């Protein structure tokens, strides 16, 4: 029998929280941008906004310095 680690318990807990969040945000919302408007599930909108924020943080981060002598 395989032993269960603390990390695996944390991962399962986070997965359960994510699933609860997803199933509570399934309703459609109206999104308007400039002259466009469309309906989409709220969870999709949340994922898109999260991904755009992540990409923006990558675009504006400071470059990593590899050589401490510079």
Buried (B, 14 or more C-beta within 10 A) or exposed (E): EEEEEEEEEEEEEEEEEEEEEBEEBEEEBEBEEEEEEEEEBBBBBBEEEEEEEEEEEEEEEEEEEEEEEE
